[in-house]
Amino acid sequence: MEYIGENTQTVQGCKEAKQEFLALIKDLSEHQRDATISLDLSHIGLSIDSDLALNHLHQIAGEAKKYGHTVIISMEESEKTDQILDMYKKTTMEYPNVGITIQAHLYRSQEDIQKLLNYPGKIRLVKGAYQEDPDIAMPRSKALTERYLHFINTIVDARHSLSIASHDETVLDNVVQKEFFNQANVEIEMLYGIRPDLLRSLKEKGAQTKVYLTYGSEWYLYLCHRIAEYPPNVYTMISDMVHPGEFERNTY
């Protein structure tokens, strides 16, 4: 679950976002354990002061750890990647419940993943939603899907905790065929409202599944990122939300 927002420009705004995450963690603790809280570091201070963001991250991580929750740091534009990875590494050794998102389309991600395997936090693997220069990132293509599958194999072979954030049936069919879901530290993550039928099918096959749910006033920014990822997914989500079938209601 995520309280959406990024690039907060005031200290007060960053503090308010941090407080909302702390309140979210407490609310979730009353209903379930092992929830996952996702956040952008620029929402809690990275765009203003890295020390402010780190302090807020540690407060959120500590509160989540107390209740058995996971915190996943989202990845943002490529110019922030080094800062985000550095902050993750400074945090996860003390709070192993903190994980990191890696964008497969960035050329640097192969090297980044090899380094991250030495840290305890879960790796959430996405293809990547941000528009980047062609010398920094691959375009959407069959080659990117193959690269994504290669990264899955690398992380699974290392027996590292992994969240496969994808609705791509080519990817998911491959994962099912290789029986990666039999490993306790591998899960599938899908956006709320997109392909609930596929999510249910994977769950029935024994996969650990999670639904990514967001809230907050900055919904337009979130929508733009989802359109950038794969436009048809957004149309499917809107259709499912406006005309939910019995199957979709049962899934959630």
C-alpha positions in Angstrom: 0.0 0.0 0.0 1.3 3.5 -0.8 0.3 7.0 0.1 1.3 8.4 -3.3 3.4 11.5 -3.8 6.9 12.5 -4.9 9.2 15.5 -5.2 7.8 17.3 -2.1 9.2 20.8 -2.0 8.7 21.9 1.7 10.0 20.5 4.9 6.5 20.7 6.4 5.1 18.7 3.5 7.8 16.0 4.0 7.0 15.8 7.7 3.3 15.5 6.9 4.0 12.7 4.4 6.1 10.9 7.0 3.3 11.2 9.6 0.8 9.8 7.2 3.0 6.7 6.6 3.4 6.2 10.3 -0.4 6.4 10.7 -0.9 4.0 7.8 1.4 1.5 9.4 -0.5 1.7 12.7 -3.8 1.3 10.9 -2.6 -1.7 9.0 -1.3 -3.3 12.2 -4.9 -3.5 13.5 -6.0 -5.6 10.5 -3.0 -7.7 9.4 0.7 -8.5 9.7 3.1 -8.8 6.9 1.7 -5.9 4.9 4.0 -4.0 2.6 4.3 -0.2 2.6 5.7 1.4 -0.6 7.1 4.9 -0.8 9.1 7.4 -2.8 12.1 8.9 -1.0 11.4 12.3 -2.7 8.0 12.2 -1.0 9.6 12.3 2.4 12.5 14.6 1.9 15.0 13.5 -0.8 14.3 16.5 -3.0 15.2 18.9 -0.2 17.8 17.2 2.1 19.1 13.6 2.0 19.5 13.6 5.8 15.9 14.6 6.3 14.8 11.8 4.0 17.0 9.3 5.8 15.7 10.3 9.2 12.1 10.0 8.0 12.9 6.6 6.4 14.4 5.2 9.6 11.3 6.3 11.6 9.0 4.6 9.1 11.2 1.5 8.9 11.4 1.2 12.7 7.6 1.5 13.1 7.0 -1.0 10.3 9.5 -3.5 11.8 7.7 -3.3 15.1 4.5 -4.6 13.5 6.1 -7.1 11.1 5.6 -5.0 8.0 7.9 -4.5 5.0 8.8 -1.2 3.5 9.7 -1.1 -0.2 11.6 2.0 -1.5 10.4 2.9 -5.0 12.8 3.8 -7.7 12.4 7.2 -9.4 14.1 9.1 -12.2 17.6 7.8 -13.1 19.4 10.9 -11.8 18.2 9.9 -8.3 19.3 6.3 -8.5 22.6 6.6 -6.8 21.1 8.6 -3.9 18.2 6.1 -3.5 20.5 3.1 -3.5 22.9 4.7 -1.1 20.0 5.5 1.3 18.7 2.0 1.0 22.1 0.4 1.8 22.4 2.7 4.9 19.0 1.6 6.1 18.5 -2.1 5.3 21.4 -3.4 7.4 19.7 -2.0 10.5 16.2 -2.6 9.2 16.2 -5.7 7.0 12.4 -5.2 6.5 13.3 -2.5 4.1 13.6 -3.5 0.4 14.4 -1.7 -2.9 12.9 -1.4 -6.3 15.0 -2.0 -9.4 14.0 -0.9 -12.9 15.0 -3.6 -15.5 15.2 -1.1 -18.4 18.1 0.8 -16.9 21.4 -0.5 -18.4 23.1 -0.1 -15.0 20.7 -2.5 -13.3 22.7 -5.6 -14.0 25.6 -4.3 -11.9 23.2 -2.9 -9.3 21.5 -6.2 -8.8 24.8 -8.0 -8.3 25.6 -5.6 -5.5 22.2 -5.6 -3.9 22.3 -9.4 -3.5 24.7 -8.7 -0.6 22.0 -6.8 1.3 19.1 -8.4 3.2 16.2 -6.4 1.8 13.7 -7.7 -0.7 14.2 -6.7 -4.3 11.0 -5.6 -6.2 11.7 -5.9 -9.9 9.8 -3.7 -12.4 10.4 -3.0 -16.0 10.5 0.8 -15.5 7.9 3.6 -16.0 10.1 6.7 -16.3 11.1 8.0 -19.7 14.8 8.0 -20.0 17.5 8.8 -22.6 18.2 5.9 -24.9 21.8 5.8 -23.7 20.5 5.2 -20.1 17.6 2.8 -20.6 16.1 0.3 -23.0 12.8 0.9 -24.8 9.8 -1.4 -24.3 10.7 -4.5 -26.4 11.0 -8.3 -26.5 14.7 -7.7 -25.5 13.5 -5.9 -22.3 11.2 -8.8 -21.4 14.1 -11.2 -21.9 16.3 -9.0 -19.7 13.6 -8.9 -17.0 13.4 -12.7 -17.1 17.2 -12.9 -16.8 17.1 -10.7 -13.7 14.4 -12.9 -12.2 16.7 -15.9 -12.7 19.7 -14.1 -11.2 17.8 -13.1 -8.0 16.0 -16.5 -7.6 19.3 -18.4 -8.1 20.8 -16.4 -5.3 17.9 -17.4 -3.1 17.2 -13.7 -2.4 13.8 -12.4 -1.5 12.0 -11.2 -4.7 8.8 -9.4 -5.6 8.0 -9.8 -9.3 5.9 -6.7 -10.1 4.5 -7.5 -13.5 1.3 -8.2 -15.5 3.2 -9.5 -18.5 1.8 -13.0 -19.2 5.0 -14.0 -21.0 7.0 -13.3 -17.8 4.5 -14.9 -15.5 4.1 -18.1 -17.7 7.9 -18.5 -17.6 8.0 -18.1 -13.8 5.2 -20.7 -13.4 7.0 -23.2 -15.8 10.2 -22.9 -13.7 8.2 -23.4 -10.5 9.8 -20.3 -8.9 6.6 -19.8 -6.9 7.5 -22.9 -4.9 10.1 -20.8 -3.2 8.9 -19.0 0.0 10.8 -15.8 -0.8 9.2 -15.2 -4.2 6.0 -13.3 -4.7 3.9 -11.7 -7.4 2.7 -8.1 -7.2 -0.1 -6.6 -9.3 -1.8 -3.2 -9.4 -5.3 -3.1 -8.0 -7.9 -3.4 -10.8 -5.6 -4.9 -13.4 -6.0 -8.5 -14.4 -7.6 -9.8 -11.2 -8.4 -13.0 -13.1 -4.7 -13.6 -13.7 -3.9 -12.8 -10.1 -6.5 -15.3 -8.9 -5.1 -18.0 -11.3 -1.6 -17.5 -10.0 -2.8 -17.7 -6.4 -4.7 -21.0 -7.2 -1.4 -22.4 -8.5 0.2 -21.7 -5.1 1.9 -18.4 -5.8 2.3 -15.8 -3.0 0.4 -12.8 -4.4 0.0 -9.1 -3.3 -2.2 -6.3 -4.6 -0.6 -2.9 -4.9 -3.1 -0.3 -3.6 -2.6 3.4 -3.6 -4.4 6.4 -2.1 -3.8 10.2 -1.9 -4.5 13.4 -3.7 -1.6 13.1 -6.2 -3.5 10.5 -8.2 -2.8 12.2 -11.6 0.9 11.7 -11.3 0.4 8.0 -10.4 -1.9 7.6 -13.4 0.7 9.1 -15.7 3.3 6.6 -14.5 0.9 3.7 -15.1 0.1 4.9 -18.6 3.9 5.1 -19.3 4.3 1.5 -18.2 1.7 0.0 -20.5 -1.3 2.0 -21.7 -3.8 -1.0 -22.1 -3.4 -1.8 -18.4 -5.0 1.5 -17.5 -8.0 1.0 -19.7 -8.5 -2.5 -18.2 -8.2 -1.0 -14.7 -10.8 1.7 -15.4 -13.2 -0.8 -17.0 -12.9 -3.2 -14.1 -13.5 -0.4 -11.6 -16.5 0.9 -13.4 -18.0 -2.5 -14.2 -16.6 -5.0 -11.7 -17.7 -8.5 -12.3 -18.5 -11.0 -9.6 -15.1 -12.7 -10.3 -13.3 -9.4 -9.6 -15.2 -8.8 -6.4 -14.4 -12.2 -5.2 -10.7 -11.8 -6.0 -10.4 -8.7 -3.7 
